Amino acid sequence: MSRNPEGPYPYPTTPEWAENLYSAIVSTCHQLGLVPPPRSAVLEGLAPALGPGEAKRVTDRRNNQLKPTAYHIENRGTDHELLLLNVDLHGAASIPWPLNDRTRNDWLHLTPENTARLNELVGAKRAVSAAKALRARAIEAQRRQTATTPASEKRAAEDAVAHASTSLAAEEARLTAAERALAGRRPLPAVRTFVEGDRHLTALVTNPMAADVAAEIQSHAVAKLRERGQRRPYELIESLVQEGQRESTIVVLQQTPVEAVDGTEYAPWRPVQVTGNNRADARLQIMDIDAAHLLTGVPQPLLVLDNEPENRVERIHKLSEILRRLSTRLNLEYADSQADPEGRAQRAVRVAVVRSRVVVGSASPVRLEAALRELNVHDHLRGQLPYDDADRALGLWSTLVNAYQAAGLLAELLATEVTGGRIPAANLDEDAVADALVGAGSLDPLGVLLVPGDEPTVLALRDMAIRCTTLLLFPPVPKQPDLVKHKTKDTGRYWPIVRATLQEGPWSQNNGKRAERRTEVWAAVIAQHFAHRGNLHAADNAFNATDAQFGVRPDQRSLPGLLAACRAGDSDAWNVLVRRHLLPSLINAPEPFITAGQGSEVAANRKGVRRPPGNAVQMLVTAYTQPVGVVTRELLMAFAEAVLNAPESTSGVHGLPPGTFLAPGPDGVSTTRLADKAWFDDTFPKTQKVATGGGSGSGDSKGESDTGTDETDPEDGDEDTGTVAGDEYDDPQTRLNIIRAKVAQKLGVVTDGGETLGEEITGLTDLINDSVSARHAAGAQEEPSEIQKAYADQLKTVKANLTEKINAAIIAVGDL
């Protein structure tokens, strides 16, 4: 065999030193009480990627151990303790990690429905590619015709082109529909700890999948990573070309079992980036290597060597062979004096090898993925790139679930509050439940929390995941008698975990900001259960300050139980159903019914009528006891069931994506009208009531009023307001008459709104009095003073806002 050309690009480690390295890793892990990676991972994934002489540099052959200066311990003394080997790796050896937390919002939960949609998408892409090739061949055959070609052959060629074009259009339409079904996202691949025999080892492995599915997932991960990278104030690629990579990044060994189109199965080991994903992608771009190819096999023509024939069918799967061929080509290009100074070999020389920290040992391999996600989140929360609101929220959510798990309270809280103690915490697989909640695994482990007799359907499991999300973000605080002055409130064991994770102020600082932040995290997490994401602000006021301070106890009735209670006339069940179970589907739909409060009352003709989310929710709740227009109990129940089942729908209406449906009529039977926001606003119209907000209480943490206005735009017109532009009318008397008419009209609206508000306050007072009577009859204690004070503060806020505005209007009337 000819000698490899010399140059800055390294070649794979020899088999002898690969074995020596593995032996030293095992010996060191044994000494430190850690679990090593599998032998195949080191020999096939790590050793081929090492820089020149690295295996020898980090190995103490006399003692058969790693040199003390070659490694360090991360998270020492915890379940997340990791042994990191400090080595130089080939710049093109590692690939970005799809589980990268910065792009978590671009992924869906791994459900059977989403997996089927992904397979349909991949099949559609394959069909489009084949149709394009067929059409290109038909066009080429037509182009080769001459003047002497028989007319029959010309017609046949024209027909072939037309047929190929029609087929291509049909396949492209199928691809568009498949893309819309996933709303531009992909199901997050399931990753678990590698198991050899009955022993968990320090490495990751994905579920088996088709090669083109694996390539699609990797390509999606890279595409979304690059979208985030566009916000960087400098060009990362050019920075690496000029200065190289100065920071050391963390890498883990991962196996991806795949099956090629021809049925061939293989399971390649690859180093994947836990941190530094953007830099890994930039290095691959500089060296002109596709990450999807590096994972599933590089086409031989892309790495063909001198005097070697091209084979368009062959794919190179072994990492050692891929890097050997790539380094050979790059070293030859680098040594060529006639080569382009801006060629890839010259540009990539500063990232030919990069400093890395490879995970080669762990204290608890079953917690390996959680430990790596924690490092990934930590890297991003303190990184240079801005964090999207949704991505930041999901990063905090992962940290929160890990914090509950580390405290040993995750299973206890869910078993106690969700099931009412019906099942012991020991019956929950805490690791599987945690993976399900953060989107790293199936929702099936949540099935044990369902009410006995309930089928673990996709709807039931999704609803249970949303219940758990609400509970973990708004854990209940134990009730206690009135506090002694200067005595600290006992917030229980759960509330401090949320406070520490989200870095909040003390419990006594009850304000809307805390509720807003937790609500944002809640909205981002529940959006992961739906293919179509709504705006995070569409969930504004879903929870208020009281919910954040005292928690939200879940209703322990099953979803079918709540629906049955609603059909029987239980208005409280309808309130719970709308606020805690329907709201996620109303926001995250292909045709959302509740959106963020865009628009402006100053100029409804230009921006649209502003409707805060809280008003839309409240009107849907109120419609059960105070129906207006065509609203009936049958319509409400048909609408609720359609909304709950829409995410699993495989088809839409009116040519729209799956999940759309026809609006129900007063008898509950579907009409011909599309159920969308326009229909929702017509059926449950906006009123002038003060928003009652969300949460378990009726107060609104923001004091938001449905009649409040947005920031005034100087370009807004004056239609539907209390003023009329002075230059709109030449005759001042005409302008005066119009303004006076508008004053009378607006006063009527305010009067009606005041009467409605008065009725609501009277109803609240009666309800409070009934509660007092019921407490006396039951011989129960009073509500804790802090709850009484919170309710009183909310009422005082409403009173202050209304009093100030009414007084201003009265003063103005004096000059009318």
Solvent accessible surface area in square Angstrom, and as a share of the most:
residue,aa,sasa,rsa
1,M,226,1.01
2,S,98,0.63
3,R,199,0.72
4,N,53,0.27
5,P,36,0.23
6,E,135,0.60
7,G,43,0.42
8,P,46,0.29
9,Y,1,0.00
10,P,7,0.05
11,Y,50,0.19
12,P,33,0.21
13,T,31,0.18
14,T,75,0.43
15,P,112,0.70
16,E,121,0.54
17,W,61,0.22
18,A,5,0.04
19,E,64,0.29
20,N,20,0.10
21,L,0,0.00
22,Y,46,0.17
23,S,39,0.25
24,A,0,0.00
25,I,0,0.00
26,V,51,0.29
27,S,29,0.19
28,T,2,0.01
29,C,0,0.00
30,H,154,0.69
31,Q,117,0.52
32,L,63,0.31
33,G,62,0.60
34,L,13,0.06
35,V,28,0.16
36,P,10,0.06
37,P,1,0.01
38,P,1,0.00
39,R,116,0.42
40,S,37,0.24
41,A,0,0.00
42,V,0,0.00
43,L,42,0.21
44,E,88,0.39
45,G,0,0.00
46,L,1,0.00
47,A,2,0.01
48,P,9,0.06
49,A,0,0.00
50,L,1,0.01
51,G,3,0.03
52,P,98,0.62
53,G,55,0.53
54,E,11,0.05
55,A,3,0.03
56,K,130,0.55
57,R,94,0.34
58,V,0,0.00
59,T,6,0.03
60,D,36,0.19
61,R,116,0.42
62,R,226,0.83
63,N,93,0.48
64,N,54,0.28
65,Q,47,0.21
66,L,6,0.03
67,K,77,0.33
68,P,107,0.67
69,T,124,0.72
70,A,2,0.01
71,Y,45,0.17
72,H,62,0.28
73,I,26,0.13
74,E,44,0.20
75,N,49,0.25
76,R,166,0.61
77,G,69,0.67
78,T,71,0.41
79,D,95,0.49
80,H,21,0.09
81,E,23,0.10
82,L,1,0.01
83,L,0,0.00
84,L,0,0.00
85,L,0,0.00
86,N,30,0.15
87,V,0,0.00
88,D,35,0.18
89,L,3,0.01
90,H,3,0.01
91,G,0,0.00
92,A,0,0.00
93,A,0,0.00
94,S,2,0.01
95,I,3,0.01
96,P,1,0.01
97,W,2,0.01
98,P,10,0.07
99,L,2,0.01
100,N,3,0.02
101,D,3,0.02
102,R,9,0.03
103,T,3,0.02
104,R,11,0.04
105,N,20,0.10
106,D,8,0.04
107,W,2,0.01
108,L,4,0.02
109,H,6,0.03
110,L,43,0.21
111,T,20,0.12
112,P,102,0.64
113,E,52,0.23
114,N,10,0.05
115,T,49,0.29
116,A,60,0.47
117,R,41,0.15
118,L,6,0.03
119,N,76,0.39
120,E,74,0.33
121,L,0,0.00
122,V,8,0.05
123,G,12,0.12
124,A,0,0.00
125,K,76,0.32
126,R,122,0.44
127,A,24,0.18
128,V,11,0.06
129,S,71,0.46
130,A,63,0.49
131,A,10,0.08
132,K,108,0.46
133,A,45,0.35
134,L,80,0.40
135,R,86,0.31
136,A,60,0.46
137,R,149,0.55
138,A,13,0.10
139,I,69,0.35
140,E,62,0.28
141,A,42,0.33
142,Q,62,0.28
143,R,166,0.61
144,R,150,0.55
145,Q,51,0.22
146,T,82,0.48
147,A,100,0.77
148,T,124,0.72
149,T,22,0.13
150,P,73,0.46
151,A,62,0.48
152,S,66,0.42
153,E,95,0.43
154,K,71,0.30
155,R,143,0.52
156,A,60,0.46
157,A,14,0.11
158,E,93,0.42
159,D,95,0.49
160,A,47,0.37
161,V,25,0.15
162,A,58,0.45
163,H,123,0.55
164,A,2,0.02
165,S,38,0.24
166,T,93,0.54
167,S,34,0.22
168,L,22,0.11
169,A,59,0.45
170,A,61,0.47
171,E,44,0.20
172,E,71,0.32
173,A,63,0.49
174,R,92,0.34
175,L,38,0.19
176,T,74,0.43
177,A,56,0.44
178,A,6,0.05
179,E,53,0.24
180,R,90,0.33
181,A,13,0.10
182,L,0,0.00
183,A,33,0.25
184,G,27,0.26
185,R,1,0.00
186,R,13,0.05
187,P,1,0.01
188,L,4,0.02
189,P,10,0.06
190,A,17,0.13
191,V,8,0.05
192,R,116,0.42
193,T,12,0.07
194,F,28,0.12
195,V,67,0.39
196,E,92,0.41
197,G,78,0.75
198,D,138,0.71
199,R,129,0.47
200,H,74,0.33
201,L,6,0.03
202,T,1,0.00
203,A,0,0.00
204,L,0,0.00
205,V,10,0.06
206,T,6,0.03
207,N,58,0.30
208,P,99,0.62
209,M,37,0.16
210,A,42,0.33
211,A,15,0.12
212,D,38,0.20
213,V,17,0.10
214,A,2,0.02
215,A,25,0.19
216,E,18,0.08
217,I,11,0.06
218,Q,3,0.01
219,S,51,0.33
220,H,12,0.06
221,A,6,0.05
222,V,12,0.07
223,A,49,0.38
224,K,34,0.14
225,L,3,0.01
226,R,110,0.40
227,E,82,0.37
228,R,16,0.06
229,G,16,0.15
230,Q,150,0.67
231,R,110,0.40
232,R,37,0.14
233,P,126,0.79
234,Y,96,0.36
235,E,122,0.55
236,L,24,0.12
237,I,44,0.22
238,E,71,0.32
239,S,32,0.21
240,L,5,0.03
241,V,15,0.09
242,Q,117,0.52
243,E,98,0.44
244,G,9,0.08
245,Q,21,0.09
246,R,187,0.68
247,E,88,0.40
248,S,39,0.25
249,T,2,0.01
250,I,6,0.03
251,V,0,0.00
252,V,0,0.00
253,L,0,0.00
254,Q,12,0.05
255,Q,27,0.12
256,T,5,0.03
257,P,27,0.17
258,V,5,0.03
259,E,80,0.36
260,A,26,0.20
261,V,127,0.73
262,D,118,0.61
263,G,39,0.38
264,T,69,0.40
265,E,134,0.60
266,Y,41,0.16
267,A,40,0.31
268,P,12,0.07
269,W,3,0.01
270,R,4,0.02
271,P,1,0.01
272,V,1,0.01
273,Q,1,0.00
274,V,0,0.00
275,T,9,0.05
276,G,4,0.04
277,N,2,0.01
278,N,24,0.12
279,R,46,0.17
280,A,0,0.00
281,D,6,0.03
282,A,2,0.02
283,R,2,0.01
284,L,2,0.01
285,Q,67,0.30
286,I,11,0.06
287,M,0,0.00
288,D,106,0.55
289,I,16,0.08
290,D,73,0.38
291,A,8,0.06
292,A,7,0.06
293,H,49,0.22
294,L,1,0.00
295,L,11,0.06
296,T,8,0.04
297,G,0,0.00
298,V,1,0.00
299,P,25,0.16
300,Q,2,0.01
301,P,28,0.17
302,L,93,0.46
303,L,1,0.00
304,V,25,0.14
305,L,38,0.19
306,D,108,0.56
307,N,162,0.83
308,E,55,0.25
309,P,109,0.69
310,E,100,0.45
311,N,68,0.35
312,R,198,0.72
313,V,137,0.79
314,E,74,0.33
315,R,108,0.39
316,I,11,0.06
317,H,55,0.25
318,K,150,0.64
319,L,4,0.02
320,S,38,0.24
321,E,46,0.20
322,I,1,0.00
323,L,0,0.00
324,R,58,0.21
325,R,21,0.08
326,L,1,0.00
327,S,0,0.00
328,T,13,0.07
329,R,61,0.22
330,L,0,0.00
331,N,0,0.00
332,L,78,0.39
333,E,58,0.26
334,Y,93,0.35
335,A,77,0.59
336,D,72,0.37
337,S,104,0.67
338,Q,160,0.71
339,A,30,0.23
340,D,87,0.45
341,P,106,0.67
342,E,112,0.50
343,G,20,0.19
344,R,46,0.17
345,A,1,0.00
346,Q,44,0.20
347,R,52,0.19
348,A,0,0.00
349,V,46,0.26
350,R,144,0.53
351,V,0,0.00
352,A,3,0.03
353,V,51,0.29
354,V,6,0.03
355,R,90,0.33
356,S,1,0.01
357,R,59,0.22
358,V,0,0.00
359,V,0,0.00
360,V,0,0.00
361,G,0,0.00
362,S,1,0.01
363,A,41,0.32
364,S,23,0.15
365,P,12,0.08
366,V,73,0.42
367,R,25,0.09
368,L,1,0.00
369,E,10,0.05
370,A,4,0.03
371,A,1,0.01
372,L,0,0.00
373,R,5,0.02
374,E,60,0.27
375,L,20,0.10
376,N,1,0.00
377,V,5,0.03
378,H,102,0.45
379,D,49,0.26
380,H,11,0.05
381,L,63,0.32
382,R,148,0.54
383,G,38,0.37
384,Q,145,0.65
385,L,12,0.06
386,P,74,0.46
387,Y,19,0.07
388,D,39,0.20
389,D,70,0.36
390,A,11,0.08
391,D,0,0.00
392,R,81,0.30
393,A,2,0.01
394,L,7,0.03
395,G,0,0.00
396,L,16,0.08
397,W,4,0.02
398,S,2,0.01
399,T,45,0.26
400,L,1,0.00
401,V,0,0.00
402,N,7,0.03
403,A,31,0.24
404,Y,0,0.00
405,Q,17,0.08
406,A,92,0.71
407,A,56,0.43
408,G,46,0.44
409,L,16,0.08
410,L,0,0.00
411,A,10,0.08
412,E,46,0.21
413,L,0,0.00
414,L,0,0.00
415,A,4,0.03
416,T,65,0.38
417,E,21,0.09
418,V,9,0.05
419,T,10,0.06
420,G,45,0.43
421,G,50,0.48
422,R,98,0.36
423,I,21,0.10
424,P,76,0.48
425,A,36,0.28
426,A,97,0.75
427,N,89,0.46
428,L,12,0.06
429,D,87,0.45
430,E,45,0.20
431,D,53,0.27
432,A,27,0.21
433,V,1,0.01
434,A,2,0.01
435,D,39,0.20
436,A,0,0.00
437,L,3,0.02
438,V,8,0.05
439,G,8,0.07
440,A,6,0.05
441,G,12,0.11
442,S,47,0.30
443,L,11,0.05
444,D,98,0.51
445,P,40,0.25
446,L,0,0.00
447,G,20,0.20
448,V,59,0.34
449,L,2,0.01
450,L,18,0.09
451,V,53,0.30
452,P,91,0.58
453,G,79,0.76
454,D,38,0.20
455,E,124,0.56
456,P,85,0.53
457,T,70,0.41
458,V,36,0.21
459,L,35,0.17
460,A,17,0.13
461,L,12,0.06
462,R,10,0.04
463,D,10,0.05
464,M,9,0.04
465,A,0,0.00
466,I,6,0.03
467,R,20,0.07
468,C,0,0.00
469,T,1,0.01
470,T,11,0.06
471,L,1,0.00
472,L,0,0.00
473,L,0,0.00
474,F,0,0.00
475,P,0,0.00
476,P,8,0.05
477,V,7,0.04
478,P,53,0.33
479,K,135,0.57
480,Q,41,0.18
481,P,97,0.61
482,D,93,0.48
483,L,58,0.29
484,V,105,0.60
485,K,162,0.69
486,H,175,0.78
487,K,119,0.50
488,T,117,0.68
489,K,19,0.08
490,D,85,0.44
491,T,19,0.11
492,G,25,0.24
493,R,138,0.50
494,Y,27,0.10
495,W,3,0.01
496,P,54,0.34
497,I,22,0.11
498,V,0,0.00
499,R,90,0.33
500,A,75,0.58
501,T,20,0.12
502,L,1,0.00
503,Q,140,0.62
504,E,24,0.11
505,G,27,0.26
506,P,52,0.33
507,W,24,0.09
508,S,85,0.55
509,Q,96,0.43
510,N,56,0.29
511,N,67,0.34
512,G,16,0.16
513,K,147,0.62
514,R,16,0.06
515,A,1,0.01
516,E,63,0.28
517,R,92,0.33
518,R,0,0.00
519,T,5,0.03
520,E,48,0.22
521,V,2,0.01
522,W,1,0.00
523,A,8,0.06
524,A,0,0.00
525,V,3,0.01
526,I,1,0.01
527,A,3,0.03
528,Q,12,0.05
529,H,19,0.08
530,F,5,0.02
531,A,13,0.10
532,H,33,0.15
533,R,96,0.35
534,G,20,0.20
535,N,74,0.38
536,L,32,0.16
537,H,100,0.44
538,A,2,0.01
539,A,2,0.02
540,D,40,0.21
541,N,9,0.04
542,A,8,0.07
543,F,3,0.01
544,N,2,0.01
545,A,12,0.09
546,T,9,0.05
547,D,0,0.00
548,A,1,0.01
549,Q,9,0.04
550,F,30,0.12
551,G,10,0.10
552,V,9,0.05
553,R,136,0.50
554,P,26,0.16
555,D,37,0.19
556,Q,89,0.40
557,R,89,0.33
558,S,16,0.11
559,L,11,0.05
560,P,78,0.49
561,G,27,0.26
562,L,0,0.00
563,L,21,0.10
564,A,53,0.41
565,A,19,0.15
566,C,0,0.00
567,R,122,0.44
568,A,90,0.70
569,G,37,0.36
570,D,49,0.26
571,S,46,0.30
572,D,103,0.53
573,A,0,0.00
574,W,1,0.00
575,N,48,0.25
576,V,36,0.20
577,L,0,0.00
578,V,0,0.00
579,R,22,0.08
580,R,34,0.12
581,H,9,0.04
582,L,0,0.00
583,L,5,0.02
584,P,0,0.00
585,S,8,0.05
586,L,0,0.00
587,I,6,0.03
588,N,8,0.04
589,A,17,0.14
590,P,30,0.19
591,E,54,0.24
592,P,43,0.27
593,F,6,0.02
594,I,3,0.01
595,T,34,0.20
596,A,12,0.09
597,G,24,0.23
598,Q,110,0.49
599,G,9,0.09
600,S,0,0.00
601,E,45,0.20
602,V,26,0.15
603,A,0,0.00
604,A,27,0.21
605,N,107,0.55
606,R,125,0.46
607,K,83,0.35
608,G,33,0.32
609,V,101,0.58
610,R,35,0.13
611,R,19,0.07
612,P,0,0.00
613,P,7,0.04
614,G,4,0.04
615,N,0,0.00
616,A,4,0.03
617,V,11,0.06
618,Q,27,0.12
619,M,15,0.07
620,L,0,0.00
621,V,20,0.12
622,T,17,0.10
623,A,5,0.04
624,Y,7,0.03
625,T,84,0.49
626,Q,98,0.44
627,P,74,0.47
628,V,78,0.45
629,G,83,0.79
630,V,88,0.50
631,V,8,0.05
632,T,45,0.26
633,R,93,0.34
634,E,96,0.43
635,L,1,0.01
636,L,1,0.01
637,M,14,0.06
638,A,27,0.21
639,F,0,0.00
640,A,0,0.00
641,E,57,0.26
642,A,31,0.24
643,V,3,0.02
644,L,4,0.02
645,N,82,0.42
646,A,15,0.11
647,P,31,0.20
648,E,48,0.21
649,S,35,0.23
650,T,125,0.73
651,S,72,0.47
652,G,28,0.27
653,V,36,0.21
654,H,119,0.53
655,G,68,0.65
656,L,50,0.25
657,P,18,0.12
658,P,31,0.20
659,G,7,0.06
660,T,8,0.05
661,F,31,0.13
662,L,52,0.26
663,A,1,0.00
664,P,9,0.06
665,G,4,0.04
666,P,67,0.42
667,D,97,0.50
668,G,23,0.22
669,V,96,0.55
670,S,74,0.47
671,T,55,0.32
672,T,121,0.70
673,R,107,0.39
674,L,27,0.13
675,A,1,0.01
676,D,29,0.15
677,K,60,0.26
678,A,58,0.45
679,W,15,0.05
680,F,0,0.00
681,D,41,0.21
682,D,93,0.48
683,T,11,0.06
684,F,3,0.01
685,P,56,0.35
686,K,46,0.19
687,T,41,0.24
688,Q,82,0.36
689,K,26,0.11
690,V,35,0.20
691,A,6,0.04
692,T,37,0.22
693,G,2,0.02
694,G,2,0.02
695,G,4,0.04
696,S,86,0.55
697,G,18,0.17
698,S,67,0.43
699,G,16,0.15
700,D,21,0.11
701,S,32,0.21
702,K,84,0.36
703,G,26,0.25
704,E,34,0.15
705,S,28,0.18
706,D,1,0.01
707,T,57,0.33
708,G,28,0.27
709,T,86,0.50
710,D,44,0.23
711,E,154,0.69
712,T,94,0.55
713,D,36,0.18
714,P,129,0.81
715,E,138,0.62
716,D,17,0.09
717,G,35,0.34
718,D,54,0.28
719,E,100,0.45
720,D,92,0.48
721,T,28,0.16
722,G,49,0.47
723,T,86,0.50
724,V,9,0.05
725,A,35,0.27
726,G,50,0.48
727,D,133,0.69
728,E,100,0.45
729,Y,69,0.26
730,D,149,0.77
731,D,71,0.37
732,P,104,0.66
733,Q,98,0.44
734,T,53,0.31
735,R,73,0.27
736,L,65,0.33
737,N,79,0.40
738,I,52,0.26
739,I,38,0.19
740,R,126,0.46
741,A,63,0.49
742,K,54,0.23
743,V,56,0.32
744,A,67,0.52
745,Q,127,0.56
746,K,98,0.42
747,L,115,0.57
748,G,34,0.33
749,V,61,0.35
750,V,90,0.52
751,T,70,0.41
752,D,88,0.46
753,G,14,0.13
754,G,42,0.40
755,E,106,0.48
756,T,40,0.24
757,L,33,0.16
758,G,33,0.31
759,E,123,0.55
760,E,64,0.29
761,I,83,0.42
762,T,78,0.46
763,G,39,0.37
764,L,54,0.27
765,T,65,0.38
766,D,76,0.39
767,L,120,0.60
768,I,83,0.42
769,N,81,0.42
770,D,90,0.46
771,S,70,0.45
772,V,62,0.35
773,S,70,0.45
774,A,60,0.46
775,R,57,0.21
776,H,122,0.55
777,A,96,0.74
778,A,81,0.63
779,G,68,0.66
780,A,56,0.43
781,Q,145,0.64
782,E,106,0.47
783,E,74,0.33
784,P,10,0.06
785,S,45,0.29
786,E,23,0.10
787,I,14,0.07
788,Q,79,0.35
789,K,133,0.56
790,A,7,0.05
791,Y,100,0.38
792,A,39,0.31
793,D,58,0.30
794,Q,35,0.15
795,L,83,0.41
796,K,132,0.56
797,T,67,0.39
798,V,46,0.27
799,K,142,0.60
800,A,59,0.46
801,N,57,0.29
802,L,56,0.28
803,T,62,0.36
804,E,126,0.56
805,K,132,0.56
806,I,96,0.49
807,N,74,0.38
808,A,60,0.46
809,A,55,0.43
810,I,109,0.55
811,I,130,0.66
812,A,65,0.50
813,V,92,0.53
814,G,67,0.65
815,D,133,0.69
816,L,129,0.64
